[in-house]
């Protein structure tokens, strides 16, 4: 409780150090309680407001993603060993976007799963909003972003 009060700047560093010495010297629970009596936790209404704001913030993000999802172009996860993704006409999956490298990323399939590799692209490869630097397993439903283009990864229909 004392540490949280210092982090929340309800007590100064000097007060924290002084009380910490007294806490280590305390012999009874009464002495400990007296040292932290003025450090009440945040009030319940404040906690409720903060939790409500955090929930609403998460909700707005979820709604935005749900709104975008039907509009995303789809990329069918190929069942080929290696697929090159890039701007070049020689790429297996051509992305007509000037912010995409000519050989931007590779998608490898081993018969059971797909693994995405960034091929040293200038602007990076992103999976579900996170930039990848190491090979990452991808699944249907993931969002792949190369340059300014985002694709919803889907399984091929049988």
N, C-alpha and C positions, 0 to 999 in steps of 0.2 A: 504494500500500500504506500509506503514511504517512497519507494523508487518511482511508482506511477505518479505520485504527487510532484516529484522533482521533474520527471519527463513532461508532465502537463504544466510545468512552471507555476505550480501552486506553492512550492517552497523553493528557496534559493539553494544553490550548491552548498553554500556554507552551512545553512540550516540542515541540509541533508546529512553532511558529514558529521556535524555536531550531534544530531539525533541518532545517527548510526552508532556512534561511540556509546551513547547512553543505552541504546538497545542491547548492545553486546554486554554492557555492564548490568543490565536488569536481572533481577533474581526471581521476580514473581510475574504472574500474568497481569496483575493489577498495574505494575510499573510499565509493562509493555502497552497496555490499553491506554494509559494516561499519555504516553508519548505520541500516540497516533489519533487521539480523540478528536483533534481539530482537522483531520484529513479525511473527511467524509467522501465516499464515492460519489460519482456523478449522480445527479438526481434521476429518478425514474423517468420523468417526462423528457429530460434531455436525451437519455438513452433511447427512448421510444422514437423521438424525432430523428436522431442519427440513424437508427436502424431503418426507419421508414424511408429516409432519403437514400440510403444505400440500396434498399430494395427497389425503389423507383428508378434509380440509376441503372441497376441491372436489368430491370424490366424494359426500359427504353432501348437498351442495347439489344435485348432479345427480340423486341418488336421490329427494330430496324433490320436485323439480320433476317427475320422471317419475311419481312416486306421485300427485301432484295432477292431472296432465294429463288422465287419463281422466275425472276427476270434474268437470272444468270444464264449465260451460254453453258451448254453442257459439253463435257469432254468424256467420251466413252472410254473407259479403261480398256486398253487393247490387250489381247491375249497373245502378244508377240514378245519375244525375249527382250528386245530393246527398242524404245521409241525415242527419237530425238524431237525435242520441242524447241522451236526457234523461229526467227524471222526469215531465214534463208529458204529459198525454193527447194533446197535439198533436204530440208527437215521433214520428218514424217508427219508432224503436226505443226503446220505453219500458222504463226500468229502475226497478222498484219498490223503491227504496232511498232512505231519507231523507237519505243523505249525498251523493246525486247532485243536481246542479243541474237546474232544470227544462229548460234548454237547455245541456247539459253539453259536448257535442262534436259535430263535424261530420265526416262521412266522405264524401269526394268521389271519384268514379270518372270517369276520362277515356277509358275504353275499353280501356286496357291496364294501368293501375295504380290503386291506392287510396291516397289521402292523408288522414291523420288530422289534424284541427285541434282544439285545445282552444278552446271557445267562451267563455272567460273564467269557467270554473267556479270555485267556491269551494274545493273539495278537490283539484282537479287531475285531469289525465288521464295515465295511465301506460301505457307500451308496453314489454312485457317487463321490468317492474319499474322502469323509468326514467321519471321525470316528463318530459312533453314540454312545451316552451314554444314551439317552432316547428313548423310542419307537418312531418309525418313520413310517409314511404312505409311502408305496412303490407303484409304478405304472409300468405297462408295459413300457419298454424302459429304466428303471433305471438299474444301474450297481451295483451289490452286490459283495463285496470282503470279503472273509473269508480266513485268512492266506494268502497264495500266489496265491489263486485261485479267478478268477473274472468271474462272470456270468451275462449275459444279461437277465433280467427278461422279460418274454413274456407271453402273455395270451394263454390259451389252445385253440386249434382250435375246433370249434363247431362240 
